[in-house]
Amino acid sequence: MSFQSLGLHTRILQAIDDAGYTQATPIQAKTIPPILQGKDVIGLAQTGTGKTAAFTLPLLSDLSQKSHELSTRGTRVLIIAPTRELVAQINQSIRTYGKYTNLRTAMVTGGASERHQIEKLQSDVDIVIATPGRLMALMEAGHGSFGKLTHLILDEADRMLDMGFMPDIETITASLPKRRQSLLFSATLAPQVERLARKTLKSPVTIEVGGRSNPAATVKQFLYPVEQHLKADLLINLLDDHQFFSVIAFVKTREEADALTKTLHGVSISAEAIHSDRSQNHRTRALRDFKASKIRVLVATDIAARGLDIPDVTHVINFDFPMQSDDYIHRIGRTGRAGNEGCALTFLTSNDGERLKKLERHIGRTLAKRYVEGFNYQVPAPEQDKRFEKRKPRRHSADRFEKSGRRPAKKAAKKRGKTDYRKRR
């Protein structure tokens, strides 16, 4: 369906045309009309299907249509998203699609100057895009005026609840005007998300594109059985293939992300790590360099599984098996975006059997196993450092003498009635 037929404002259509888009994705085609009609909407679709534009386009169109009615400035739209990266992506989308409007935006996230964000909130911006933690902190400090709010959007709601933001979201939404349009977008509709929707939305229209638990059809998925100590070697072996030119490798922890990045640097593979310990400037620079193909491998924790909109990611590699099945879906959703084909490879160790069974039940399919020709899967684990070997406990001196039949000097001296056994000759 063309954007021209969806009823968007001419300014927004001109910006869409400048961006080179002509046809709306299924989630956009189905959600834009009811949003323009002022209805509350629950939008469910896999990652990479265009959910961000599905709500930014109609909101910008509505604000442009009503610009003459806005006698005084003030925050009309509040968008809440789980991560700094997703907030930045949404802000960029608004700048792209709202280039012919005079709407002003502010980003409110952790890892950035509070003073600058407070100044933005006090300057009566039209649209605030925020992570729940920082927004809650600033609101508790008395900053942010939402009395004129007309639209609330909760993006990646399932992820925000997984991250423990439910209390903050409930407190924030309870303080907002009751007369507003509310939208909730998510890749999955877990029971917690449904409860949040009942509290936040009024008679919502539910729009679902694709299965709730299925990854995008454009992503090919394979398992690579490997022992834990051979994972890095296998990754390096795979990267010998020139087709792996834009890769995101997901690991469990920040320490593992840094260690794997260092290992890749050691074999002259350009890589960078992003995780919650890295500064916002570092993460922004790493993402910019990755998009510009200056970095071949982005090593990330699950904080990056949502909100990374990089169209040309060729491969996602689950270096560590995801702890939750939904995390798997969001990880591999970083490839195969915007209609492109992608490939997701998951390293499978002997300890991942139960999680694999749960994952395959969750996505309703059995994942095929692959092996790299010429790769030695039978290399024994490296020997343990002798400094950390478990040593035998030292035997008590009395035990040694008992075994030898000799009597300890102290005991023998006492038997002979000598008190100063240390001077016995």
N, C-alpha and C positions, 0 to 999 in steps of 0.2 A: 504494500500500500504506500502511495506517495505521501510525503509530508504535506503537500499542497491540499490534500483532501481531508486533513484532520482538524481544520478550523483554527490553526495557529495565527498569531498576529503577523502582519507583513514584515515587521522589523525582525522577528525571529526567523521567519522563512528566508529572509535575505541572508542572515548569518549562517543558517544551515546550508544554503546554496554555496556560500563562500567556503565553507568547510568541506564541500565536495560530496555531501550526502544527498541522496534523492529518495531512497526507499526506507521506510521505517521497519525496524525489527518487529517480530510478533508481540513482544512485551510492550513496545512503544505504541504499536497500532491499537492494542486493546486497552491500554491504560490512559492514554492522552485524552480521548473523548470524555470519559466519566470525570476525570480530574477537571477538565475545562467546564464541566457542568456543575462543579462545586461539591461533588460527592466524596465521601471518605472512601479510601481504596486500600486494599491489601494486595500487593503485587508479589507474586512468587515466580521466580525463574532462576535458572542456573547462572553462575557467574559468567561474565563475558557476553551476555545477551543484550546489553544496552540499558540496564535499569537506571543508570544515572541520568541519561537523557530522557528516560521515560517520565521522570518527575521534574527535572529542571526545565524542560521545554514548555510544558503547560503552565508552570508557575511563572516563568518569565513572560509568557504570553499574557497571562491574566494581569500581572502587575503593569505591563505595558498598556493593556486595554483600559485599566482603571487609573492610569497615571494622572488624568485630569481631575479625578475625585480625591486625590491625596493632597489636601491643602497643606498639611504639615508633614515633615519627614518623621520617620520612626521605623523601628524594626517590624517588618510585616511578615518575614519568613524566618523560621528557625529550623535548621537542618542539623540533626545529631547523628554522628557516625562513630564507629568504634576506634579508628586509628588516625594518626596524624597524616599518614599517606593518603587515606581515603578522603579526609577533609581537603587536602591539597588538590586531589583529583576533581572533587566536586566543584571547588572554587575555580579551577581552570576551565571546567565545562561551562560554568556560569559566565565566565569572562568571554569564552568563545561564542556562546549562543546569545549572550546579552550585549555584544559589542556595539549594537546600534541603539542601546537604551542608555539612560543615565543612572542606572541602578548601582548602588554601592554595596560592597560586601566586606565582611570581616571574618577572619579565621581565629578561632579560640581553641588552642591546643596546648598540651603540656610540652615541655622542652623548648619553649619560646618565652620571650619577655612578657611578664604579666603587665608591666606598666604600659607597653605599647598596645596590648589587647584591651586594657581598661580604657585607654584613650579612644580606641576604635568604638567600643561599646557606648561611650559617652557622646560620640559624634553623630548619633542617629543614623546609622547605616540601615539600609533596606533589608539586607539578608545577612544572617549570622550562621556560620557553619562551624560546628563545635564538636569536640569530644566531650563525653558526659562528665568525666572527672574534673577537668579544668573549668568547664562551665559551672558545675556545681560549686566549686571553690569560690569562683568570682561572684556568683549570685549570693552565696552566704556572706560574702564581704560587702554586700550592698551594691554591687555593680551589675549593670544590664537592666534595661527597661523594656518590658514586653507587653505593656498595656495595650499597644496598637496591633498586636500580633493577629494575623489572619490565617496563617498556614504553619503547620507543624509537620515535619517529615522525619521519620525514624528509618535510617538506612542501615542495611545489614543488621537487622534487629536481633537475629539469632546469635550473631557473634558478640554483640554487646552484652547479651544475657549470659553467654558462656564466660565472658570476661568478668562477670560479677557486678555489672553496672545496673542491675534491676532496681535497687533502692534509690540510686541517684536519678534514674529516669523517672521513677514514680514521683519523686519529690519535685523534679523540674516540671513535669507535665501538670502536676496538681496546682502549681503556681501560675499557670498560663490562663489566658481568657478562655472561658468555656465555649464561646461562640467562635469557632475556628474550623478550618478544614484540616483533617489529619490524614496523613498517608503513612503506610508502613510497608517497607520493602525488605524482602528477605529471600535467601536461597532455599531455606527450609522452614517448615512451620511446626516447630516443636511445641509441646504443650505449654511451656512457659511463654512462648511467643503468642500463642492463642489467648492466654490469660491477659497478657499486656494489651493485645488488640481489643479485647472486650472492655478494658478499663479506659483506653485512650480514644478509640474510634466509635463513631455513632452510625449504626446501620451500614457498615462498610460493604462495598462491592469487592468480592474476592476474585482476582484474576490470576490464573495459573497457566504458565506456559511450560510445557515439558513436565516430566515426572519430578516430584519433590526431592527424591533421593538419587536422581540419576545425573551423572556428569554430562557435560555437553557432548553431543554426538560427534563433534569434529575432533575429539581427542582419542587417539589410539593409546591403549593401556597394556602394559606388560609387566611381569614380575621377573626379577633377576635374583635367583637364589645365590647367596654368598655368605661366607663366614664373616663374623664381625670384624676381625682384624684385617680382612682383605677388601673392605669397602672402599677405602681411598684408592687402592691399586686398581680396583674395577672402574671407578669413576675416571681415573686418569686414562685407563685403557679405552673407555668409551669416547673420551674427548679427543682421541687420536683421529676420530672420524670428523672430517671437515663439516659434515652436516649439523654437528652439534655446535652451532656458532652463537647461539643466544640461549643460555641455560640458567634456570633457577634451581638450586639444590637446597632442599629443606632438611634441617637438622632439628634435634630436640631442644638443645640448650645454647645459650650464648657462648659458653666456653667451647663447645664443639664447633660453632660457627667460626670463631676466631682460629681454632686449631686447623680446621679444614682449609680455610683461606691461606694460612701460612704454608700448609703442605702443597697447595696448588702453586703458590708463588715459587716454591722450591723447585718446581719442574717447569718454570717459565710459562705458566698459564695465568692470564690476567683474571683476577678475581677480587671481590670485595664482599665484606660481611655487613649485613644490616640486622640490628636487633635493638632491644629496648635500652641497652647500655650505651649505644652510640648516640651522639648528639644529633639534634635535628639537622644541623648544617651538614654533618657527615652523611646522614641518610639521604638527604636531598641531593647532595653531590654524587653519591654512589648511584642513585636511581637515574640521575641525568646522564652520567657517563655510561651506564648500562644501556639506556635508550639510544645513546649516540654510538653504540657498538665499540666504545673504548674499553669496556669491560666485557669479557666473554662469559664469566660465571658469576652470578649473584648468589651468595650463600646466605640463607635467611632462616630465621625461626618463624613460628606460625604467626607472629605479629604481622608478617608481610603477606600472609595467605589471602587476606582481603584487601581490596582497594588498590592493587597494582594494575593499572590499565596500560599494558605494554603490548601493542598488537603483534609484534614480531618475535615473541618468545617461541623458539623452536621446540625446546624440550623442558619439561619439569622432571626433576629427579628427586624422588623421596629417598634421600640418603639414609634417613631414619624413618622407620615405619610410623605412620601417624597414630597418635594415641586414640583419637576418636575418628569414627567413619566420616562424620561431617567435615572434619579437617582435611581428609583425603580429597573430598569433592572440591573444597575451596582451593586447596593447593593446586590440583591439576587444572582448575579453572583459569590459571594464569596463562595457559597456552590454549591454542585453538580458538582464539577470540576473533570477533568481527568476521566470522565466516571462514577464517583461515584454518588450515589443518594443523594439529599439534600432536605431540607424543609425550606420554607420561610413563616413566619407568620407576618402579618401586623395588628397592633392595630388600630382599627377604632373608632374614637369618633364622636359625633354628628356634629362636625364642619368640618369633612373631606368628606362630601357627594359629593361636586362638584369635588374635586380632584380625588375621586374614579371614578366618571363617566368619567373623562378625561383619567385616567389610563386604564380603561377597554376598552375604544375605542382605545387607543394607542396599547395595546397588543392583541386586538381582541378576548377577552374572558371575561367571567364573573367569578369573584373569589368567591369560596364557603365560606360560613360563618361557623365558629365552635364556640362551647361554652365549657368551662371547667366544667365538672360535679362537683357539690358541691361548686362552687365558687359563692359568693354572689355579684351579679351585681347591687343590689339595695341599697347598703350602701350609706346613704346620705353624701353629701359633708361635710367636717369638718367645724365646726362653725368658723366664722371669729374672729380673735383675737380682743378683745375689744379695744386694743390700737389703732387699725386702723379702727374702726367703724366710719362711717360718723356721726359727731355730729351736732346737731341743732345749727344754728348760734346764738351767744349771742345777746339778745335783747338790744337795746339802752336804757339807763336809762330813757330818755324822754318817750319812749314807755311804760315802766313799770308804770311811774307815771300817764301817760294819762289813762292807763287801770284801775288804782286804784282810780283815781279821785283826787289824791294828786298832788301838784305843786312842781317841783324841787326846792331845797333850793336856788339855785343861782337866778332863775327867781323870786321867791317870795321876796327875799331880795332886788332885783333891784326895784320891784314895790313899796316897802315901802320906797325907797330912800336911803337905806343903801348900801354903797360901799363895805365894808368889810364883806361880807356875811359869810365868813369862821369863823368869830368870833361871829356870832349870837348865842345867847344862847337860 
